[in-house]
């Protein structure tokens, strides 16, 4: 644990020093120059656009509370403090690292490798960044804050899949690197004008760039950590029930509310027609996901399952996130309906493969994120059918992101025997924040850890 503590201390110093330099900047970013040709709008319209973007930012921020309550409710009470601690730190780490380096890597830095890698850091603008000269829909600062909220959600997705056995310090180090570097580079390939943007790849609000990228990270973490103690016993699957379903239901509805900002804000203006249409397709997809996940899970399990239905809601939302702006209303319902079926099949399939995901994050965000991405080519009323032929090529970045994430998890694991996974005593007793309890449990776990870092 000393190495993890030293790593966190080093990251804190790095952030403090880097942010001091970042906020000392007083130059207009490259993004502002590129957007200077945006069509002029009246001051009233610009204020309205910017106000809606700020409201959307607030709604995306609320999603972190939704993730925290869903993850806490679907896991055991003894781990609640640990889970809430993680979910409190993630948006803080996400915003700081995005200000330090992420925004530059994703949008405002210069291309070091054209189409693939930007280099830049810090945040700062001149007077033009506060007017429609930057963008007709928002100021520079609104742009940064809205995108920063998106960045933090990718690490939150990973948190649920590794819950109840990941070590806190190691997860925070992972989240810092992931949000600062991994997500912004992938995002720059599309939203930052990179090589996928050149192929007309369409991901309206992030089925791929947020949800699939986070889902690949979740899958890599779950594979490397292994299942929780007692999840798979004697070749069978033993359900580990959550402790607070009202908390889970509250969290899902908070996430649905937040998605109005997630997708509605991705219009990037207060255009009345576009925003209202996106909110309709988003809501209908969520509703369809709820109904089909209920029918699928009830049919396969011979009984109703609330957790499947709640994940069906999130599955429909993830599925429509790539294409909420470019599909018809019936297509939105169909996309959500298929997502609701997929999430149930994915949850059951992962269990058969003995991949332990306490909250269903991989099934919701990875499986349905991929489906939403492919659905653009199948149902878009704007893009051509040639997009279907490019679908396999366009999903290559997802595999690369998975490889990068898996390598990161493996590297951090190698820094200390069992650096990521809590041992059996801590898992059975509950993952405490209390240092005295941690010290006693660490001593007990050290006697049960083999050379490979796996509990014996």
NORJO-V41522 format. One record per residue. RES is the residue in one small letter. SS is DSSP state (helix for helix, strand for strand, loop for the rest). Layout:
BEGIN
res & ss
RES & SS
RES & SS
END
This chain:
BEGIN
res & ss
x & loop
x & helix
x & helix
x & helix
x & helix
x & helix
x & helix
x & helix
x & helix
x & helix
x & helix
x & helix
x & helix
x & helix
x & helix
x & helix
x & helix
x & helix
x & helix
x & helix
x & helix
x & helix
x & loop
x & loop
x & loop
x & loop
x & loop
x & loop
x & loop
x & helix
x & helix
x & helix
x & helix
x & helix
x & helix
x & helix
x & helix
x & loop
x & loop
x & loop
x & loop
x & loop
x & helix
x & helix
x & helix
x & helix
x & helix
x & helix
x & helix
x & helix
x & helix
x & helix
x & helix
x & helix
x & helix
x & helix
x & helix
x & helix
x & helix
x & helix
x & helix
x & helix
x & helix
x & helix
x & helix
x & helix
x & helix
x & helix
x & helix
x & helix
x & helix
x & helix
x & helix
x & loop
x & loop
x & loop
x & helix
x & helix
x & helix
x & helix
x & helix
x & helix
x & helix
x & helix
x & helix
x & helix
x & helix
x & helix
x & helix
x & helix
x & helix
x & helix
x & helix
x & helix
x & helix
x & helix
x & helix
x & helix
x & helix
x & helix
x & helix
x & helix
x & helix
x & helix
x & helix
x & helix
x & helix
x & helix
x & loop
x & strand
x & strand
x & strand
x & strand
x & loop
x & loop
x & loop
x & strand
x & strand
x & strand
x & loop
x & loop
x & loop
x & loop
x & loop
x & loop
x & loop
x & helix
x & helix
x & helix
x & helix
x & loop
x & loop
x & loop
x & loop
x & loop
x & loop
x & loop
x & loop
x & loop
x & helix
x & helix
x & helix
x & helix
x & helix
x & helix
x & helix
x & helix
x & helix
x & helix
x & helix
x & helix
x & helix
x & helix
x & helix
x & helix
x & helix
x & helix
x & helix
x & helix
x & helix
x & helix
x & loop
x & loop
x & loop
x & loop
x & strand
x & loop
x & helix
x & helix
x & helix
x & helix
x & helix
x & helix
x & helix
x & helix
x & helix
x & helix
x & helix
x & helix
x & helix
x & helix
x & helix
x & helix
x & helix
x & helix
x & helix
x & helix
x & helix
x & loop
x & loop
x & loop
x & loop
x & loop
x & loop
x & helix
x & helix
x & helix
x & helix
x & loop
x & loop
x & loop
x & loop
x & loop
x & loop
x & loop
x & loop
x & helix
x & helix
x & helix
x & helix
x & helix
x & helix
x & helix
x & helix
x & helix
x & helix
x & helix
x & helix
x & helix
x & helix
x & helix
x & helix
x & helix
x & helix
x & helix
x & loop
x & loop
x & loop
x & loop
x & loop
x & loop
x & strand
x & strand
x & loop
x & loop
x & strand
x & strand
x & loop
x & loop
x & loop
x & loop
x & loop
x & loop
x & loop
x & helix
x & helix
x & helix
x & helix
x & helix
x & helix
x & helix
x & helix
x & helix
x & helix
x & helix
x & helix
x & helix
x & helix
x & helix
x & helix
x & helix
x & helix
x & helix
x & helix
x & helix
x & helix
x & helix
x & loop
x & loop
x & loop
x & loop
x & helix
x & helix
x & helix
x & helix
x & helix
x & helix
x & helix
x & helix
x & helix
x & helix
x & helix
x & helix
x & helix
x & helix
x & helix
x & helix
x & helix
x & helix
x & helix
x & helix
x & helix
x & helix
x & helix
x & helix
x & helix
x & helix
x & helix
x & helix
x & helix
x & helix
x & loop
x & loop
x & loop
x & loop
x & helix
x & helix
x & helix
x & helix
x & helix
x & helix
x & helix
x & helix
x & helix
x & helix
x & helix
x & helix
x & helix
x & helix
x & helix
x & loop
x & loop
x & loop
x & loop
x & loop
x & loop
x & loop
x & loop
x & helix
x & helix
x & helix
x & helix
x & helix
x & helix
x & helix
x & helix
x & helix
x & helix
x & helix
x & helix
x & helix
x & helix
x & helix
x & helix
x & helix
x & helix
x & helix
x & helix
x & helix
x & helix
x & helix
x & helix
x & loop
x & loop
x & loop
x & loop
x & loop
x & loop
x & loop
x & loop
x & helix
x & helix
x & helix
x & helix
x & helix
x & helix
x & helix
x & helix
x & helix
x & helix
x & helix
x & helix
x & helix
x & helix
x & helix
x & helix
x & helix
x & helix
x & helix
x & loop
x & loop
x & loop
x & loop
x & loop
x & loop
x & helix
x & helix
x & helix
x & helix
x & loop
x & helix
x & helix
x & helix
x & helix
x & loop
x & helix
x & helix
x & helix
x & helix
x & helix
x & helix
x & helix
x & helix
x & helix
x & helix
x & helix
x & helix
x & helix
x & helix
x & helix
x & helix
x & helix
x & helix
x & helix
x & loop
x & loop
x & loop
x & loop
x & loop
x & loop
x & strand
x & loop
x & loop
x & helix
x & helix
x & helix
x & helix
x & helix
x & helix
x & loop
x & loop
x & loop
x & loop
x & loop
x & helix
x & helix
x & helix
x & helix
x & helix
x & helix
x & helix
x & helix
x & helix
x & helix
x & helix
x & helix
x & loop
x & loop
x & strand
x & loop
x & loop
x & loop
x & loop
x & loop
x & strand
x & loop
END
